[in-house]
Amino acid sequence: MKLFWVEVKDKETATAAIEAGASLFVESDEEKFKKLGRVKIIDKNSCYYLKIRKKDDLSKIPEGFKYIIVEAEDWKIIPLENLIAEFQSKDTKLIAVARDYNEAKTFLHTLEVGVDGILLKSKNIDEIKKVGELIYNSKDKITLEEAEIIEIKPLGIGDRVCVDTANILNVGEGMLVGSQSNGLFLVHSESISTEYAAARPFRVNAGAVHAYILIPNGKTKYLSELEAGDEVLIVDYKGNTKVAIVGRVKIEKRPLILIIAKSNNKTYKTLLQNAETIMLVKKDGKPISISKLKKGDKILIYKKEKARHFGIEIEESIIEK
């Protein structure tokens, strides 16, 4: 999820920013804005503010700051491309100052990945709303691939996790979950009624407690770590993504089933609850119940070959099986 900040100097702008889902970038009188509610005000001590007037200014970026805020008197795409490319390999977040919706849109999509966030300098209420909608409704894409089912094995009783979100999920959408961090299965939401249960379009019965789940910013968590208020990544069969908020997590003892799939001579595994309502997703977006799943069927997975340490990708060889 991209970061959305708005520079505020008055109550009207601050109220519009809060309603648009933005954090407040305040020069002074922070206490005045805190009275508007539980708002997030950016800690300016964690930011380095760089004004670019000429090319040489790009060499002045220091180390050690959480955020680098970049403002150019006359934005040119090439310097921004250079900055985005440089910061892709760093923990520091690159925030671009935008003066309106069109600038924000350009900065968010330059080099496809865009900057990490926008600091909007505008008092126009409509502009603030439009940029908020741009950020929170944008769908970053990830690449899903087909994998062939090679084994389906009923197991004993284990602890499985139902993730109930504060969002409505559509047919073809679900969460990416798996026993190995480098291969996650698209587990379908309970957005379809069956003869066994009514639809629960906010829910994904995601799998066993040990499994990884993909969350925003390319990180993973264990299913057992999720709790109310966390953010999870919702993915559809085309690879479009959006962020959902966890409203409740239910961990209960249920019979489990092992699913093993193969892609390019590598195998990937996940443990799911052994029930008819649990579904994976085919390439055409149609869900398939694990009760009907058979060897040779093809389902969608997300592959990522880098190892992970505390949910963050690292350059390291690792074998999971």
C-alpha positions in Angstrom: 0.0 0.0 0.0 1.3 3.4 -1.0 1.7 6.0 1.8 -0.7 9.1 1.6 0.3 12.2 3.5 -1.3 15.7 3.2 0.3 18.9 4.3 -2.3 20.6 6.6 -2.4 24.2 8.0 -6.1 24.5 8.8 -9.0 22.5 10.1 -10.8 22.2 6.8 -7.8 20.6 5.0 -7.1 18.4 8.0 -10.7 17.1 8.1 -10.7 16.4 4.4 -7.3 14.6 4.7 -8.6 12.4 7.6 -11.7 11.5 5.7 -9.6 10.5 2.6 -7.5 8.2 4.7 -4.4 10.4 4.8 -1.8 11.0 7.5 -1.2 14.6 8.4 2.0 16.4 7.7 2.0 19.3 10.1 4.5 22.2 10.4 3.2 23.4 13.8 0.3 23.4 16.3 0.1 19.6 16.3 -2.2 19.5 19.4 -4.8 21.5 17.5 -5.1 18.8 14.9 -5.0 16.0 17.4 -8.3 17.2 18.7 -10.0 16.2 15.4 -9.8 12.5 16.4 -7.3 9.7 16.5 -5.2 10.9 13.6 -1.7 10.0 12.5 0.7 12.9 12.4 3.9 12.3 10.7 7.0 12.4 12.9 9.2 14.9 11.0 12.3 13.7 12.8 12.1 10.5 10.8 12.0 12.5 7.5 14.7 14.2 5.4 13.2 16.9 3.2 15.1 17.5 -0.1 14.3 20.2 -2.5 15.7 19.5 -6.0 16.6 22.6 -8.0 19.4 21.1 -10.1 20.7 17.6 -10.9 23.5 17.8 -8.3 21.0 18.0 -5.5 20.3 14.3 -6.0 23.7 13.5 -4.5 22.7 15.2 -1.2 20.5 12.4 0.0 21.8 11.2 3.4 21.5 7.8 5.1 19.7 6.8 8.3 16.2 8.4 7.7 13.0 6.3 7.5 11.6 8.6 4.8 13.1 10.8 2.1 10.7 13.5 1.0 11.6 14.9 -2.5 10.2 18.1 -3.9 11.3 19.5 -7.2 10.7 23.1 -8.4 10.2 21.7 -11.9 9.5 17.9 -11.9 11.1 15.9 -14.6 10.5 12.2 -15.0 14.1 11.1 -15.5 15.4 12.3 -12.1 12.4 10.6 -10.5 13.1 7.4 -12.3 16.7 7.5 -11.0 15.4 8.0 -7.5 12.9 5.1 -7.7 15.5 2.8 -9.1 17.9 3.7 -6.3 15.5 3.3 -3.5 14.1 0.0 -4.6 16.9 -1.7 -2.8 16.7 0.3 0.4 14.6 0.3 3.5 14.1 4.1 3.3 10.8 5.1 1.8 10.7 7.6 -1.1 7.9 10.2 -0.7 7.2 12.6 -3.6 5.6 16.0 -3.1 2.7 16.4 -5.5 0.6 19.5 -6.0 -2.5 17.9 -7.6 -4.1 14.6 -8.6 -2.3 14.5 -12.0 1.2 14.8 -10.5 0.3 12.2 -7.8 -0.8 9.8 -10.5 2.4 10.2 -12.5 4.6 9.7 -9.4 2.7 6.6 -8.3 3.2 4.9 -11.7 6.6 6.0 -12.9 8.8 3.0 -13.7 5.6 0.9 -13.0 6.4 0.6 -9.3 6.2 4.3 -8.6 7.3 6.1 -5.4 6.5 4.7 -1.9 4.1 7.5 -1.1 2.7 11.0 -1.8 2.9 14.2 0.2 0.1 16.2 -1.3 0.4 20.0 -1.0 -3.1 21.2 -1.8 -5.9 22.9 0.0 -8.4 21.8 -2.6 -10.8 19.3 -1.0 -11.7 17.6 -4.2 -8.1 17.1 -5.0 -7.5 15.5 -1.6 -10.4 13.1 -2.1 -9.3 12.2 -5.6 -5.8 11.3 -4.6 -7.1 9.3 -1.7 -9.3 7.3 -4.1 -6.4 6.9 -6.4 -4.2 5.4 -3.7 -6.7 3.2 -1.9 -8.5 2.0 -5.0 -5.4 1.3 -7.1 -4.7 -2.3 -7.8 -1.1 -3.4 -8.0 -0.7 -6.5 -10.0 1.3 -9.7 -9.1 1.9 -12.6 -11.4 0.1 -15.8 -10.7 1.0 -19.1 -12.3 -0.6 -22.5 -12.8 0.5 -25.5 -10.8 -0.6 -29.1 -11.3 -2.0 -31.0 -8.3 0.1 -34.1 -7.7 -1.1 -35.3 -4.3 -4.1 -34.9 -2.0 -3.8 -36.5 1.4 -6.3 -36.3 4.3 -4.6 -35.7 7.6 -5.6 -35.7 11.3 -6.8 -32.8 13.5 -4.9 -29.5 13.5 -5.5 -25.9 14.3 -6.8 -23.9 11.3 -7.3 -20.2 10.8 -10.4 -18.4 9.5 -9.6 -14.8 8.6 -12.7 -12.5 8.7 -12.1 -9.2 7.2 -13.9 -5.8 7.4 -14.3 -5.9 3.6 -16.5 -7.7 1.1 -14.6 -10.1 -1.1 -15.8 -11.0 -4.6 -15.9 -14.3 -6.6 -12.4 -15.0 -7.8 -10.7 -13.3 -4.9 -8.9 -14.8 -2.0 -5.6 -14.8 0.0 -2.2 -16.3 -0.9 -1.3 -18.9 1.7 1.1 -21.8 1.8 3.5 -24.0 3.8 6.5 -22.6 1.9 7.2 -18.9 1.5 8.3 -19.3 -2.1 5.0 -20.9 -3.2 1.6 -19.6 -2.0 -1.8 -21.0 -3.1 -4.7 -18.7 -3.9 -7.3 -19.8 -1.4 -10.8 -18.6 -2.4 -13.0 -16.4 -0.2 -16.3 -17.8 1.1 -18.2 -15.5 -1.3 -20.2 -18.4 -2.8 -23.2 -20.1 -1.2 -23.1 -23.9 -1.2 -25.6 -26.6 -0.1 -23.5 -26.8 3.1 -23.2 -23.2 4.1 -24.4 -19.7 3.4 -21.9 -17.2 1.8 -19.5 -15.4 4.1 -18.1 -12.9 1.6 -15.8 -11.3 4.2 -14.1 -14.6 5.1 -11.2 -16.8 3.9 -10.8 -20.1 5.6 -7.0 -19.9 5.0 -5.4 -23.0 6.4 -3.2 -24.3 9.3 -1.7 -22.0 11.9 1.9 -22.5 10.6 1.2 -21.3 7.1 2.5 -18.1 5.5 0.1 -15.4 4.2 1.1 -12.6 1.9 0.4 -9.2 3.3 1.0 -5.7 1.8 4.4 -4.5 0.7 5.5 -8.0 -0.3 5.9 -9.3 3.2 4.5 -12.4 4.9 3.2 -13.4 8.3 2.2 -16.7 9.9 -1.5 -17.1 10.0 -1.2 -17.6 13.7 0.2 -14.0 14.0 -2.8 -12.3 12.5 -5.2 -10.3 14.7 -7.9 -7.7 14.4 -6.6 -4.4 12.8 -3.9 -6.1 10.7 -3.8 -5.6 7.0 -3.9 -8.5 4.5 -3.5 -8.7 0.8 -6.6 -9.7 -1.3 -5.7 -11.1 -4.7 -8.0 -12.0 -7.6 -7.4 -14.6 -10.3 -5.9 -12.0 -12.7 -3.3 -10.9 -10.1 -5.0 -7.7 -9.1 -4.5 -6.8 -5.4 -6.2 -4.8 -2.8 -5.8 -4.4 1.0 -8.3 -5.6 3.5 -8.5 -5.1 7.3 -8.7 -8.0 9.6 -11.8 -7.8 11.8 -11.5 -11.2 13.5 -9.3 -14.3 13.5 -10.8 -17.7 14.4 -8.5 -20.6 15.3 -10.3 -23.9 15.8 -9.4 -27.6 15.7 -10.5 -29.1 12.4 -9.5 -32.1 10.2 -6.8 -31.0 7.7 -5.8 -32.0 4.2 -2.4 -31.8 2.5 -2.4 -30.3 -1.0 0.8 -30.7 -3.1 1.2 -29.0 -6.4 4.0 -29.0 -9.0 5.3 -26.2 -11.2 8.5 -26.3 -13.3 9.7 -29.4 -11.5 9.3 -27.8 -8.0 6.7 -28.9 -5.5 4.6 -26.6 -3.3 2.5 -27.6 -0.3 -0.3 -26.2 1.9 -2.6 -27.6 4.6 -6.2 -26.6 4.5 -9.3 -27.6 6.5 -10.8 -30.8 5.0 -14.2 -29.4 4.1 -16.3 -29.0 1.0 -16.5 -25.2 1.4 -12.7 -24.7 1.1 -11.8 -23.8 -2.5 -8.7 -23.1 -4.6 -8.9 -21.1 -7.8 -8.4 -22.0 -11.5 -6.9 -19.9 -14.2 -10.3 -18.7 -15.4 -11.2 -17.5 -11.9 -13.6 -20.4 -11.2 -13.2 -21.8 -7.6 -12.9 -25.5 -7.2 -13.7 -27.2 -3.9 -11.0 -29.4 -2.4 -13.6 -32.1 -2.2 -13.7 -32.2 -6.0 -10.0 -31.6 -6.5 -8.1 -34.4 -8.1 -4.6 -35.2 -9.4 -3.9 -33.4 -12.7 -6.1 -30.4 -11.9 -4.4 -27.0 -12.3 -4.8 -24.2 -9.8 -3.2 -20.8 -9.3 -0.2 -20.2 -7.1 2.2 -17.3 -6.5 5.9 -18.1 -6.7 8.7 -16.1 -5.1 12.1 -17.7 -5.0 13.9 -15.5 -2.5 14.2 -16.6 1.1 12.5 -14.7 4.0 13.6 -13.7 7.4 10.8 -12.6 9.8 8.6 -12.2 6.7 11.1 -10.0 4.7 12.8 -11.2 1.5 16.6 -11.8 1.9 19.3 -13.0 -0.4 19.8 -16.5 1.0 19.5 -20.1 0.0 16.8 -22.0 1.9 15.0 -25.3 1.4 11.5 -25.8 2.7 9.7 -29.1 2.2 
